[in-house]
Amino acid sequence: MDHQQLNILFHLASLDGNLDESELNFIKELANESGIQLNSMEFTFSEETERQYLHNITPDDKFELVYYLIRLMKIDGKLHRNEVNYCAKICSLLGYNQLALLQLMLKIHTGEMSIPEKEALKYDIQKYLND
């Protein structure tokens, strides 16, 4: 997880106009695991920067980002249309076809998956990448 990925997660969490404590704690947890201090980060949003960044990340990082976006989207127990639309946009920019988000939303929940489950899902979802 890097600064730009955290920025994308933060943008998703703020889309509904209410940065829920569970969403903020989730982002903080990911930042801590990555050795990033959130209080030293500036959260800014630029579609162009986001687009350039997403086109240059590895397939593993693509999966990780979508995995955490979906977990974050579900963490407050509510699915907001603008959050789903944003996740769909990110999936598209990452090169996933339209079925990817649906499949991932059905299989990813708010809790952490086991490593074998996550690896199996990463393998299965590769078929939805447009090459």
N, CA, C and O of each residue as an XYZ file, in Angstrom:
524
protein
N       0.857     -1.172      0.000
C       0.000      0.000      0.000
C       0.901      1.232      0.000
O       1.793      1.361      0.838
N       0.658      2.133     -0.946
C       1.463      3.351     -1.010
C       0.554      4.570     -0.835
O      -0.661      4.439     -0.684
N       1.171      5.764     -0.859
C       0.418      7.000     -0.641
C      -0.741      7.153     -1.624
O      -1.848      7.520     -1.228
N      -0.495      6.878     -2.882
C      -1.539      7.072     -3.891
C      -2.702      6.107     -3.676
O      -3.860      6.491     -3.846
N      -2.411      4.864     -3.305
C      -3.484      3.913     -3.032
C      -4.305      4.366     -1.825
O      -5.533      4.278     -1.834
N      -3.619      4.852     -0.784
C      -4.337      5.370      0.380
C      -5.188      6.581      0.002
O      -6.293      6.752      0.517
N      -4.683      7.405     -0.882
C      -5.424      8.565     -1.353
C      -6.709      8.133     -2.068
O      -7.762      8.744     -1.886
N      -6.614      7.084     -2.875
C      -7.788      6.560     -3.587
C      -8.801      6.004     -2.585
O     -10.004      6.221     -2.731
N      -8.317      5.293     -1.576
C      -9.212      4.771     -0.539
C      -9.894      5.906      0.224
O     -11.094      5.856      0.493
N      -9.119      6.918      0.564
C      -9.674      8.065      1.283
C     -10.741      8.761      0.436
O     -11.782      9.169      0.953
N     -10.480      8.893     -0.852
C     -11.469      9.513     -1.746
C     -12.765      8.699     -1.746
O     -13.853      9.270     -1.675
N     -12.658      7.385     -1.823
C     -13.848      6.528     -1.779
C     -14.615      6.743     -0.470
O     -15.836      6.901     -0.478
N     -13.893      6.748      0.647
C     -14.543      6.885      1.956
C     -15.263      8.218      2.107
O     -16.240      8.313      2.849
N     -14.799      9.227      1.422
C     -15.406     10.552      1.574
C     -16.519     10.830      0.566
O     -17.166     11.874      0.644
N     -16.752      9.924     -0.371
C     -17.748     10.160     -1.424
C     -19.174     10.319     -0.908
O     -19.959     11.072     -1.485
N     -19.516      9.622      0.167
C     -20.889      9.711      0.666
C     -21.099     10.924      1.569
O     -22.182     11.113      2.123
N     -20.056     11.746      1.714
C     -20.166     12.951      2.530
C     -20.018     12.704      4.010
O     -20.136     13.630      4.813
N     -19.757     11.455      4.382
C     -19.630     11.118      5.794
C     -18.476     10.141      5.967
O     -18.612      8.958      5.653
N     -17.353     10.623      6.458
C     -16.210      9.753      6.707
C     -16.452      9.027      8.024
O     -16.168      9.546      9.103
N     -16.978      7.829      7.910
C     -17.338      7.009      9.063
C     -16.085      6.607      9.837
O     -15.018      6.431      9.248
N     -16.214      6.463     11.143
C     -15.070      6.085     11.981
C     -14.495      4.728     11.576
O     -13.280      4.536     11.608
N     -15.352      3.798     11.199
C     -14.864      2.476     10.786
C     -14.057      2.584      9.491
O     -13.079      1.858      9.309
N     -14.458      3.484      8.593
C     -13.714      3.700      7.349
C     -12.349      4.310      7.637
O     -11.335      3.874      7.092
N     -12.334      5.322      8.499
C     -11.081      5.976      8.851
C     -10.140      5.009      9.571
O      -8.939      5.000      9.301
N     -10.671      4.206     10.473
C      -9.838      3.220     11.182
C      -9.249      2.194     10.224
O      -8.099      1.782     10.382
N     -10.030      1.782      9.233
C      -9.551      0.827      8.230
C      -8.380      1.430      7.444
O      -7.359      0.774      7.239
N      -8.539      2.675      7.010
C      -7.465      3.346      6.266
C      -6.238      3.516      7.144
O      -5.116      3.307      6.682
N      -6.429      3.890      8.400
C      -5.306      4.038      9.345
C      -4.567      2.712      9.521
O      -3.337      2.677      9.535
N      -5.317      1.634      9.652
C      -4.728      0.305      9.815
C      -3.857     -0.057      8.614
O      -2.740     -0.549      8.776
N      -4.370      0.188      7.410
C      -3.599     -0.100      6.200
C      -2.347      0.777      6.128
O      -1.277      0.310      5.738
N      -2.487      2.032      6.500
C      -1.338      2.947      6.488
C      -0.278      2.473      7.480
O       0.910      2.439      7.156
N      -0.702      2.111      8.670
C       0.246      1.628      9.691
C       0.969      0.371      9.227
O       2.176      0.237      9.424
N       0.233     -0.549      8.613
C       0.846     -1.777      8.100
C       1.885     -1.478      7.029
O       2.822     -2.252      6.828
N       1.716     -0.357      6.345
C       2.639      0.034      5.268
C       3.710      1.008      5.746
O       4.547      1.449      4.959
N       3.683      1.340      7.026
C       4.675      2.254      7.575
C       4.460      3.705      7.173
O       5.411      4.485      7.124
N       3.222      4.068      6.886
C       2.903      5.435      6.458
C       2.158      6.144      7.582
O       1.205      5.605      8.145
N       2.595      7.342      7.898
C       1.931      8.168      8.901
C       0.844      8.991      8.218
O       1.144      9.850      7.388
N      -0.413      8.734      8.563
C      -1.502      9.466      7.924
C      -1.460     10.960      8.225
O      -1.822     11.772      7.374
N      -1.023     11.326      9.420
C      -1.021     12.750      9.751
C       0.003     13.533      8.939
O      -0.041     14.763      8.906
N       0.924     12.831      8.284
C       1.894     13.520      7.432
C       1.472     13.516      5.965
O       2.166     14.071      5.114
N       0.338     12.890      5.675
C      -0.148     12.799      4.293
C      -1.136     13.901      3.982
O      -1.940     14.291      4.828
N      -1.069     14.391      2.779
C      -2.100     15.286      2.265
C      -2.973     14.463      1.329
O      -2.479     13.807      0.412
N      -4.262     14.507      1.573
C      -5.190     13.793      0.705
C      -5.704     14.766     -0.339
O      -6.436     15.706     -0.031
N      -5.313     14.526     -1.557
C      -5.762     15.364     -2.662
C      -6.287     14.444     -3.755
O      -5.910     13.276     -3.842
N      -7.152     14.987     -4.573
C      -7.718     14.163     -5.631
C      -7.545     14.858     -6.969
O      -7.914     16.020     -7.141
N      -6.981     14.127     -7.902
C      -6.843     14.594     -9.275
C      -7.106     13.401    -10.176
O      -6.410     12.389    -10.096
N      -8.106     13.518    -11.029
C      -8.423     12.403    -11.922
C      -7.258     12.049    -12.826
O      -7.017     10.874    -13.100
N      -6.538     13.051    -13.287
C      -5.405     12.797    -14.181
C      -4.291     12.045    -13.461
O      -3.735     11.090    -14.004
N      -3.964     12.466    -12.253
C      -2.930     11.778    -11.465
C      -3.370     10.350    -11.164
O      -2.585      9.407    -11.269
N      -4.635     10.209    -10.790
C      -5.186      8.891    -10.499
C      -5.085      7.982    -11.728
O      -4.642      6.838    -11.626
N      -5.495      8.496    -12.879
C      -5.479      7.715    -14.124
C      -4.055      7.282    -14.479
O      -3.825      6.120    -14.816
N      -3.104      8.209    -14.406
C      -1.706      7.879    -14.720
C      -1.171      6.825    -13.769
O      -0.495      5.888    -14.191
N      -1.468      6.974    -12.494
C      -1.002      6.020    -11.493
C      -1.573      4.622    -11.766
O      -0.838      3.634    -11.749
N      -2.871      4.546    -12.015
C      -3.532      3.253    -12.182
C      -3.045      2.505    -13.419
O      -3.061      1.274    -13.438
N      -2.620      3.217    -14.435
C      -2.134      2.564    -15.647
C      -0.732      1.986    -15.479
O      -0.263      1.245    -16.342
N      -0.072      2.313    -14.397
C       1.318      1.901    -14.227
C       1.554      0.969    -13.049
O       2.700      0.793    -12.633
N       0.508      0.369    -12.500
C       0.728     -0.536    -11.374
C       0.673     -1.994    -11.833
O       0.099     -2.313    -12.875
N       1.274     -2.857    -11.044
C       1.379     -4.276    -11.389
C       0.023     -4.975    -11.237
O      -0.858     -4.464    -10.545
N      -0.150     -6.124    -11.870
C      -1.394     -6.885    -11.684
C      -1.677     -7.216    -10.213
O      -2.831     -7.186     -9.786
N      -0.638     -7.528     -9.441
C      -0.843     -7.807     -8.010
C      -1.356     -6.569     -7.286
O      -2.263     -6.662     -6.460
N      -0.776     -5.408     -7.595
C      -1.219     -4.165     -6.967
C      -2.629     -3.794     -7.406
O      -3.388     -3.221     -6.626
N      -2.984     -4.112     -8.638
C      -4.350     -3.862     -9.117
C      -5.340     -4.640     -8.255
O      -6.333     -4.093     -7.776
N      -5.050     -5.918     -8.070
C      -5.947     -6.746     -7.275
C      -6.021     -6.228     -5.845
O      -7.112     -6.104     -5.289
N      -4.878     -5.925     -5.244
C      -4.849     -5.447     -3.857
C      -5.682     -4.175     -3.701
O      -6.441     -4.039     -2.742
N      -5.539     -3.261     -4.628
C      -6.283     -2.004     -4.540
C      -7.782     -2.259     -4.614
O      -8.538     -1.727     -3.800
N      -8.219     -3.057     -5.565
C      -9.653     -3.341     -5.698
C     -10.152     -4.109     -4.474
O     -11.248     -3.846     -3.979
N      -9.356     -5.048     -3.990
C      -9.711     -5.816     -2.789
C      -9.988     -4.863     -1.617
O     -11.007     -4.989     -0.939
N      -9.080     -3.918     -1.386
C      -9.246     -2.995     -0.263
C     -10.341     -1.966     -0.526
O     -11.014     -1.543      0.414
N     -10.537     -1.555     -1.769
C     -11.642     -0.649     -2.088
C     -12.983     -1.292     -1.746
O     -13.855     -0.651     -1.160
N     -13.140     -2.548     -2.110
C     -14.412     -3.229     -1.852
C     -14.617     -3.451     -0.358
O     -15.720     -3.260      0.153
N     -13.566     -3.851      0.340
C     -13.699     -3.997      1.796
C     -14.093     -2.672      2.438
O     -14.966     -2.626      3.305
N     -13.440     -1.597      2.005
C     -13.751     -0.279      2.554
C     -15.175      0.136      2.216
O     -15.883      0.681      3.062
N     -15.592     -0.117      0.992
C     -16.936      0.252      0.562
C     -17.994     -0.444      1.432
O     -19.055      0.128      1.682
N     -17.723     -1.644      1.882
C     -18.688     -2.422      2.654
C     -18.577     -2.219      4.161
O     -19.461     -2.646      4.904
N     -17.508     -1.577      4.625
C     -17.192     -1.576      6.053
C     -18.220     -0.853      6.911
O     -18.393     -1.205      8.078
N     -18.903      0.142      6.370
C     -19.906      0.851      7.170
C     -21.292      0.203      7.080
O     -22.263      0.714      7.637
N     -21.369     -0.927      6.374
C     -22.622     -1.661      6.285
C     -23.613     -1.098      5.279
O     -24.749     -1.563      5.192
N     -23.179     -0.087      4.512
C     -24.068      0.534      3.531
C     -23.342      0.611      2.200
O     -22.162      0.956      2.142
N     -24.055      0.287      1.135
C     -23.503      0.463     -0.209
C     -24.156      1.686     -0.830
O     -25.364      1.712     -1.070
N     -23.344      2.689     -1.084
C     -23.833      3.912     -1.702
C     -23.549      3.853     -3.198
O     -22.489      3.398     -3.626
N     -24.509      4.317     -3.978
C     -24.382      4.273     -5.432
C     -23.105      4.953     -5.914
O     -22.425      4.437     -6.801
N     -22.774      6.110     -5.333
C     -21.575      6.818     -5.795
C     -20.301      6.049     -5.448
O     -19.311      6.143     -6.174
N     -20.309      5.291     -4.354
C     -19.154      4.456     -4.011
C     -19.016      3.293     -4.997
O     -17.915      2.986     -5.453
N     -20.133      2.654     -5.319
C     -20.110      1.550     -6.282
C     -19.652      2.073     -7.649
O     -18.848      1.433     -8.327
N     -20.170      3.240     -8.047
C     -19.775      3.824     -9.328
C     -18.278      4.144     -9.354
O     -17.611      3.924    -10.364
N     -17.757      4.662     -8.246
C     -16.329      4.974     -8.177
C     -15.500      3.689     -8.276
O     -14.494      3.654     -8.984
N     -15.916      2.645     -7.575
C     -15.199      1.362     -7.655
C     -15.250      0.814     -9.077
O     -14.260      0.270     -9.568
N     -16.400      0.954     -9.744
C     -16.516      0.492    -11.132
C     -15.558      1.272    -12.023
O     -14.924      0.700    -12.910
N     -15.452      2.570    -11.791
C     -14.538      3.404    -12.580
C     -13.090      2.964    -12.358
O     -12.320      2.847    -13.311
N     -12.726      2.722    -11.109
C     -11.358      2.289    -10.799
C     -11.084      0.938    -11.448
O     -10.023      0.741    -12.040
N     -12.024      0.009    -11.345
C     -11.850     -1.305    -11.980
C     -11.620     -1.151    -13.475
O     -10.743     -1.803    -14.042
N     -12.399     -0.298    -14.110
C     -12.249     -0.066    -15.542
C     -10.872      0.527    -15.864
O     -10.211      0.089    -16.806
N     -10.445      1.514    -15.086
C      -9.129      2.122    -15.314
C      -7.997      1.118    -15.096
O      -6.936      1.224    -15.711
N      -8.228      0.154    -14.226
C      -7.224     -0.880    -13.969
C      -7.213     -1.956    -15.051
O      -6.303     -2.784    -15.102
N      -8.233     -1.940    -15.918
C      -8.267     -2.895    -17.011
C      -9.164     -4.095    -16.778
O      -9.140     -5.048    -17.557
N      -9.956     -4.059    -15.714
C     -10.903     -5.148    -15.469
C     -12.168     -4.906    -16.279
O     -12.590     -3.761    -16.444
N     -12.782     -5.989    -16.791
C     -14.045     -5.810    -17.493
C     -15.184     -5.660    -16.489
O     -14.959     -5.727    -15.280
N     -16.395     -5.459    -16.980
C     -17.524     -5.104    -16.117
C     -17.915     -6.173    -15.113
O     -18.445     -5.854    -14.049
N     -17.666     -7.422    -15.428
C     -18.056     -8.493    -14.506
C     -17.141     -8.592    -13.289
O     -17.522     -9.176    -12.275
N     -15.963     -8.037    -13.377
C     -14.996     -8.149    -12.286
C     -15.545     -7.580    -10.987
O     -15.481     -8.237     -9.948
N     -16.082     -6.372    -11.031
C     -16.576     -5.743     -9.811
C     -17.694     -6.569     -9.190
O     -17.712     -6.775     -7.976
N     -18.615     -7.039    -10.002
C     -19.711     -7.854     -9.482
C     -19.174     -9.106     -8.796
O     -19.578     -9.420     -7.677
N     -18.268     -9.821     -9.456
C     -17.696    -11.034     -8.880
C     -16.964    -10.737     -7.574
O     -17.101    -11.469     -6.594
N     -16.198     -9.674     -7.572
C     -15.442     -9.320     -6.373
C     -16.362     -8.880     -5.238
O     -16.118     -9.213     -4.078
N     -17.414     -8.134     -5.564
C     -18.344     -7.696     -4.514
C     -19.064     -8.875     -3.872
O     -19.401     -8.833     -2.689
N     -19.294     -9.914     -4.644
C     -19.950    -11.101     -4.093
C     -19.025    -11.904     -3.185
O     -19.490    -12.583     -2.269
N     -17.730    -11.830     -3.430
C     -16.785    -12.691     -2.720
C     -15.990    -11.997     -1.619
O     -15.485    -12.661     -0.715
N     -15.873    -10.679     -1.682
C     -15.089     -9.949     -0.689
C     -16.039     -9.369      0.358
O     -17.045     -8.740      0.029
N     -15.697     -9.594      1.617
C     -16.485     -9.074      2.731
C     -15.622     -8.109      3.529
O     -14.486     -7.832      3.143
N     -16.141     -7.596      4.627
C     -15.397     -6.581      5.377
C     -14.191     -7.155      6.111
O     -13.216     -6.438      6.339
N     -14.234     -8.416      6.480
C     -13.117     -9.027      7.196
C     -12.017     -9.483      6.253
O     -12.244     -9.691      5.061
N     -10.842     -9.632      6.799
C      -9.676    -10.090      6.023
C      -9.894    -11.545      5.603
O     -10.365    -12.364      6.392
N      -9.550    -11.853      4.370
C      -9.606    -13.232      3.876
C      -8.319    -13.938      4.283
O      -7.297    -13.295      4.525
N      -8.376    -15.253      4.355
C      -7.146    -16.009      4.585
C      -6.267    -15.864      3.345
O      -6.755    -15.543      2.262
N      -4.984    -16.100      3.512
C      -4.058    -15.981      2.381
C      -4.447    -16.917      1.240
O      -4.470    -16.478      0.090
N      -4.758    -18.201      1.510
C      -5.160    -19.078      0.400
C      -6.441    -18.602     -0.307
O      -6.541    -18.688     -1.531
N      -7.419    -18.100      0.465
C      -8.649    -17.587     -0.148
C      -8.353    -16.378     -1.039
O      -8.859    -16.270     -2.156
N      -7.531    -15.486     -0.523
C      -7.190    -14.273     -1.268
C      -6.406    -14.609     -2.535
O      -6.651    -14.020     -3.588
N      -5.472    -15.543     -2.444
C      -4.689    -15.953     -3.613
C      -5.572    -16.634     -4.652
O      -5.398    -16.418     -5.852
N      -6.514    -17.452     -4.202
C      -7.436    -18.112     -5.133
C      -8.310    -17.082     -5.840
O      -8.551    -17.189     -7.042
N      -8.784    -16.086     -5.094
C      -9.598    -15.040     -5.693
C      -8.772    -14.223     -6.682
O      -9.260    -13.873     -7.757
N      -7.528    -13.918     -6.328
C      -6.651    -13.161     -7.232
C      -6.443    -13.944     -8.529
O      -6.463    -13.361     -9.613
N      -6.248    -15.242     -8.427
C      -6.068    -16.089     -9.607
C      -7.347    -16.099    -10.453
O      -7.292    -15.938    -11.673
N      -8.499    -16.289     -9.795
C      -9.778    -16.349    -10.516
C     -10.109    -15.044    -11.220
O     -10.664    -15.055    -12.318
N      -9.778    -13.931    -10.605
C     -10.184    -12.634    -11.150
C      -9.315    -12.203    -12.328
O      -9.687    -11.283    -13.056
N      -8.180    -12.841    -12.528
C      -7.304    -12.490    -13.653
C      -7.998    -12.629    -14.996
O      -7.647    -11.938    -15.954
N      -8.987    -13.524    -15.072
C      -9.693    -13.710    -16.341
C     -10.532    -12.495    -16.722
O     -10.968    -12.370    -17.867
N     -10.757    -11.593    -15.754
C     -11.529    -10.388    -16.033
C     -10.646     -9.198    -16.434
O     -11.153     -8.106    -16.690
N      -9.339     -9.410    -16.487
C      -8.442     -8.332    -16.933
C      -8.447     -8.275    -18.456
O      -8.244     -9.290    -19.122
N      -8.676     -7.104    -18.995
C      -8.612     -6.904    -20.441
C      -7.159     -6.698    -20.825
O      -6.541     -5.718    -20.411
N      -6.618     -7.590    -21.593
C      -5.209     -7.448    -21.990
C      -5.076     -6.874    -23.363
O      -3.960     -6.689    -23.850
